[in-house]
């Protein structure tokens, strides 16, 4: 005879309503490895508290390696993958030690995108090898993009499920990282896609004059718009395509950088023209609807010149949240994707990526 009280207690214990996890993110802007320690709780809906957060900057050697990944052969990438996984394990362990973190349900990591060619059924993120779990002696959830591409999706963007469940107070969630991507609801479906390059281009050029990034957009502000280049940038075919769609470094190196370089402009004029391009592309997307709120995060949120241009062109209320959310929202949401994977809950939406079905993506490795 079944003891129903025992069964109810057993089921209650199986449904975990609180997770303390580490989220790890490295983006195409090459700012460094973003790491967060987050306390997630589930009541009527998911809530979170970021307990610790830090960015571990890449040294010059890693920046050189990561910038050139798209030029590497698969065999070369596999060797870099081994080194990067070891490097990532050391950075994560340093974070754990620095903040004396003891309670860890999982480490959830995006890795770093080496190649992204969903049109060819291929995407590769380094730093997601099973050895990571053994090196850290922790459960690891990672490699979130591969399954979606195998299901016919873009494998990107993956953040929108977090936008829906953690940031539902905002109609639009706009991230200004290596690329600008946006997420919003239409007819109870989440729509998300990449809009245009941002820091992956801006940082590329500002580094040629000795800066890691254009602080506040001051270099761009001193430049002059090249109208011919601006017209050609705005005419790139990608901007006419309908979502789901995503961008990768390969596209930037093939379509954007050669176009810009053909004009032989001063860096300040390149930045001024490209910031204008970014503001035009983003505003053209969000101005399709009535006035609402736009949450802006990512490193580009600190580019005051870009934000002011966006406010000039957009009809919406542009909101920049706390510094912690601006800088670590993606790492936070990849931590959340790992929690959903552990719970076998949907963390990848077909309405966003174009996959054949909603699914729970990622790999779980045990130490």
C-alpha positions in Angstrom: 0.0 0.0 0.0 1.4 3.4 -1.0 2.1 5.9 1.8 0.9 9.1 0.1 2.3 11.4 2.8 5.7 9.9 2.2 5.2 10.2 -1.6 4.2 13.9 -1.3 7.3 14.6 0.9 9.5 12.8 -1.6 8.1 14.8 -4.5 8.4 18.0 -2.6 12.1 17.3 -2.0 12.6 16.4 -5.6 11.3 19.8 -6.8 14.1 22.2 -5.8 13.0 25.8 -5.3 16.4 27.3 -4.6 19.7 27.2 -6.4 23.0 28.8 -5.7 25.0 28.7 -8.9 27.9 30.3 -10.7 27.3 31.8 -14.1 30.2 32.3 -16.6 30.1 34.3 -19.8 32.7 35.4 -22.4 31.5 37.6 -25.3 32.8 38.6 -28.7 33.8 42.1 -27.4 36.7 40.3 -25.5 36.3 42.4 -22.4 37.1 39.3 -20.3 35.3 36.5 -18.4 32.2 37.7 -16.6 31.5 35.5 -13.5 28.5 35.8 -11.1 27.4 33.9 -8.0 23.6 33.9 -7.9 20.9 32.8 -5.5 17.8 31.8 -7.5 14.5 31.2 -5.8 11.2 29.9 -7.2 7.9 30.9 -5.6 5.1 32.0 -7.9 7.8 33.0 -10.3 11.6 33.0 -10.4 13.6 35.6 -8.5 17.3 36.2 -8.1 20.0 37.9 -6.1 23.5 38.4 -7.4 25.7 37.8 -4.4 29.1 38.3 -6.1 30.2 39.4 -9.6 33.5 40.2 -11.2 35.0 40.5 -14.7 38.4 38.8 -15.2 40.1 40.7 -18.0 42.0 38.8 -20.7 45.7 39.3 -21.1 47.1 40.4 -24.4 48.0 36.8 -25.4 44.4 35.6 -25.0 43.0 38.6 -26.8 45.2 37.8 -29.8 44.2 34.1 -29.8 40.5 34.8 -29.3 40.4 37.5 -32.0 41.6 35.0 -34.6 39.6 31.9 -33.8 37.5 32.1 -37.0 40.7 31.7 -39.0 41.7 28.5 -37.2 41.2 25.0 -38.5 39.1 22.6 -36.5 42.2 20.8 -35.3 43.7 24.1 -34.2 40.5 25.0 -32.4 40.5 21.7 -30.5 44.0 22.4 -29.2 43.0 25.9 -28.2 39.9 24.5 -26.6 42.0 22.4 -24.2 44.1 25.4 -23.2 41.1 27.6 -22.8 39.2 25.1 -20.7 42.2 24.9 -18.4 42.4 28.7 -18.3 38.7 29.0 -17.6 38.9 26.5 -14.8 41.6 28.6 -13.1 39.7 31.8 -13.5 36.5 30.2 -12.0 38.5 28.7 -9.1 40.1 32.1 -8.4 36.6 33.6 -8.2 35.4 30.8 -5.8 38.5 31.2 -3.6 38.4 35.0 -3.6 34.8 35.1 -2.3 35.1 32.0 -0.2 32.1 30.3 -1.9 31.2 27.0 -0.4 27.6 26.3 -1.5 27.5 25.6 -5.3 24.7 23.6 -6.9 26.3 24.0 -10.4 28.7 26.1 -12.5 26.9 27.2 -15.7 29.1 28.4 -18.4 28.7 29.6 -22.0 32.3 29.2 -23.0 33.6 31.4 -25.8 32.2 31.3 -29.3 34.9 30.2 -31.8 32.7 29.6 -34.8 29.1 30.3 -35.4 27.6 29.1 -38.7 24.1 28.0 -38.1 23.3 28.1 -41.8 25.8 25.3 -42.2 24.5 23.4 -39.1 27.6 24.3 -37.1 28.5 26.2 -33.9 31.5 25.7 -31.7 32.1 27.2 -28.2 35.5 26.6 -26.6 35.8 26.0 -22.9 33.0 23.5 -22.6 35.0 20.3 -22.3 33.9 17.6 -19.8 37.2 18.0 -18.0 36.0 21.3 -16.7 33.8 19.5 -14.1 36.8 17.4 -12.9 39.1 20.4 -12.7 36.6 22.3 -10.6 35.2 19.3 -8.7 31.7 20.7 -9.4 28.7 19.9 -11.5 29.0 21.9 -14.7 26.2 22.8 -17.2 27.5 24.1 -20.5 27.5 24.0 -24.3 24.0 25.5 -24.6 24.0 26.3 -28.4 24.9 23.0 -30.2 21.6 21.2 -29.6 19.5 24.1 -30.9 21.6 24.2 -34.2 21.1 20.5 -34.5 17.3 21.1 -34.2 17.5 23.6 -37.1 17.8 26.7 -35.0 20.2 29.6 -35.0 21.7 28.6 -31.6 21.2 32.2 -30.7 20.2 34.3 -29.0 19.7 32.3 -25.8 19.2 35.1 -23.3 15.5 35.7 -24.1 14.2 33.0 -21.8 15.8 34.8 -19.0 14.3 38.1 -20.3 10.9 36.5 -20.2 11.2 35.0 -16.7 13.5 37.4 -14.9 12.9 40.8 -16.5 9.2 40.7 -17.6 8.6 44.3 -16.3 10.2 45.6 -19.5 8.7 45.4 -23.0 12.1 45.3 -24.7 15.4 43.9 -23.4 18.2 45.3 -25.4 21.8 44.1 -24.9 24.7 46.2 -26.3 27.6 43.8 -26.2 29.8 42.5 -29.1 26.5 42.7 -31.0 23.2 44.4 -30.3 20.4 41.9 -29.7 16.8 42.4 -28.6 14.1 40.4 -27.0 10.3 41.1 -26.6 6.9 39.5 -26.6 4.5 39.3 -29.5 1.2 37.4 -29.1 2.5 35.5 -26.1 5.6 34.4 -28.0 9.1 35.6 -27.3 10.9 37.1 -30.3 14.6 37.8 -30.2 17.3 38.4 -32.7 20.6 40.1 -33.4 20.3 43.7 -34.7 23.8 44.8 -35.6 27.4 44.7 -34.5 28.4 47.0 -31.6 31.5 46.6 -29.5 33.0 43.9 -31.7 33.5 46.7 -34.3 34.0 49.7 -32.1 36.7 48.0 -29.9 38.4 46.6 -33.0 39.2 50.1 -34.2 39.8 51.9 -31.0 42.4 49.3 -30.1 44.5 50.5 -33.0 45.0 53.8 -31.2 45.9 52.2 -27.9 42.5 52.0 -26.1 40.6 48.9 -25.0 37.3 50.7 -25.6 36.0 54.1 -26.4 35.3 55.5 -22.9 31.9 57.1 -22.9 32.1 57.4 -26.7 34.4 60.4 -26.5 36.5 59.4 -29.5 33.4 58.8 -31.6 32.0 62.2 -30.5 35.0 63.9 -31.9 34.6 62.4 -35.3 32.6 63.2 -38.4 30.0 61.0 -40.1 31.0 59.7 -43.5 27.7 59.6 -45.3 28.7 57.3 -48.1 30.0 54.7 -45.6 26.9 55.1 -43.4 24.6 54.4 -46.4 26.5 51.3 -47.4 26.5 50.0 -43.8 22.7 50.5 -43.6 22.3 48.8 -46.9 23.9 45.5 -45.8 21.6 42.6 -46.7 21.4 41.2 -43.2 19.2 44.2 -42.2 16.6 43.2 -44.7 16.3 39.6 -43.4 13.4 38.6 -41.1 14.1 37.0 -37.7 15.1 34.5 -36.4 18.6 35.7 -37.4 21.9 36.0 -35.7 25.4 37.4 -36.3 28.9 36.1 -35.8 32.4 37.3 -36.0 32.8 35.6 -39.4 30.1 38.0 -40.9 31.8 41.0 -39.4 35.2 40.1 -40.9 33.7 39.3 -44.3 31.1 42.1 -44.7 31.8 44.9 -42.3 35.5 45.4 -41.7 36.5 45.3 -45.4 33.8 47.8 -46.2 35.0 50.2 -43.5 38.7 49.7 -44.3 38.1 50.6 -48.0 37.4 54.2 -46.9 40.7 54.7 -45.2 39.2 57.0 -42.5 40.6 58.2 -39.2 39.6 56.1 -36.3 37.4 58.8 -34.8 35.5 59.1 -38.1 35.0 55.4 -38.3 33.6 55.3 -34.7 31.4 58.3 -35.3 29.9 56.8 -38.5 29.5 53.3 -36.9 27.8 54.7 -33.7 25.4 56.5 -36.0 24.8 53.2 -37.8 24.1 51.4 -34.6 21.6 54.0 -33.4 19.8 54.0 -36.7 19.5 50.1 -36.8 18.4 49.8 -33.2 15.8 52.6 -33.4 14.4 51.3 -36.6 13.6 48.0 -34.9 12.1 49.3 -31.6 10.2 52.1 -33.2 7.8 49.7 -34.9 5.6 49.6 -31.7 4.0 52.1 -29.4 6.0 53.9 -26.7 7.2 51.5 -24.0 10.2 50.8 -21.8 13.5 49.5 -23.1 16.0 47.9 -20.7 19.5 48.5 -21.9 22.4 46.3 -20.7 25.9 45.3 -21.8 29.1 47.2 -22.1 27.6 49.5 -24.7 25.3 51.0 -22.0 28.3 52.9 -20.8 28.8 54.5 -24.1 27.0 57.8 -23.3 27.4 59.1 -26.8 25.7 56.0 -28.2 22.9 56.1 -25.6 22.2 59.8 -26.2 22.0 59.1 -30.0 19.6 56.2 -29.3 17.4 58.4 -27.1 17.4 60.9 -30.0 16.2 58.4 -32.5 14.0 56.1 -30.4 10.5 57.0 -29.3 10.7 54.8 -26.2 11.9 55.3 -22.6 15.5 54.0 -22.5 16.3 52.7 -19.1 19.7 51.7 -17.8 19.5 49.6 -14.7 22.1 49.1 -11.9 25.7 48.7 -12.8 25.6 45.1 -11.7 22.8 44.2 -14.1 24.3 46.3 -16.9 27.6 44.4 -16.7 26.5 40.9 -15.7 23.0 40.3 -17.1 24.3 37.7 -19.7 26.3 35.8 -17.1 23.3 35.9 -14.8 21.0 34.4 -17.5 23.5 31.7 -18.5 23.5 30.8 -14.8 19.7 30.6 -15.1 19.8 28.5 -18.3 21.8 26.0 -16.3 19.2 25.9 -13.6 16.5 25.3 -16.1 18.6 22.5 -17.7 19.0 20.8 -14.4 15.3 21.0 -13.9 14.7 19.7 -17.4 12.7 22.9 -18.2 12.6 24.7 -21.5 15.5 27.1 -21.8 15.6 27.5 -25.6 12.6 28.9 -27.4 11.8 28.0 -31.0 10.1 31.3 -31.6 13.5 32.9 -30.9 16.0 30.6 -32.6 13.8 29.0 -35.3 14.4 25.5 -34.0 11.8 22.8 -34.7 10.7 22.8 -31.1 11.2 24.3 -27.6 13.8 22.3 -25.7 16.1 22.1 -22.7 19.5 22.7 -24.1 23.0 22.1 -22.7 25.3 19.4 -21.4 25.6 18.4 -17.7 29.0 17.1 -16.6 29.7 15.6 -13.2 33.1 15.8 -11.4 
